[in-house]
């Protein structure tokens, strides 16, 4: 999905309000490169994705665009449900999924982590994320995260409707550990993923 398209899909206009529920979530995700921690849940980043944070405030949802460092009012496609508690913020990535029937590509936001409230254990954050998934609009989906072996099997199955750039591990809130580019080293899994 092109950057402008993802913002047009998720956002209505620039937001200049600041408040306690926003300030904790307005920080870019740190992506470090290195070996994946063995006990952390792993997931993936889509090729060409844009990282965004959906933030629930007392007056609706805001979208933080991490690339441009702008805050927006959420469009209907990005609006979290009223049952989502204010102060909750979710890290997501925009994707443009191929339609299985060969129709038009489908814009989606894959929600991969809970940014606030702060929960240090990634597994507990994942459980909270799944508990709150009923609050997400139809275009937002909880992204799978789990054991590395299961992730490789899942990615290798060819069932992902977009290209995968890399595998990442969930660290502390707002931090991802990116696996080094293994395509240069000849890893067959990532070679196969780029052919999807």
WOZI-V618537 format. One record per helix or strand of 2 or more residues. SS is the DSSP state (H for helix, E for strand). FROM is the first residue (numbers start at 0). LEN is the number of residues. If there is no record, write none. Layout:
((SS:FROM:LEN) (SS:FROM:LEN))
This chain:
((H:2:8) (E:10:4) (H:19:4) (E:29:4) (E:41:5) (E:50:7) (E:59:6) (E:69:5) (H:75:3) (E:88:9) (E:105:11) (H:121:10) (H:132:3) (E:139:3) (H:147:9) (E:163:7) (E:174:4) (H:187:7))
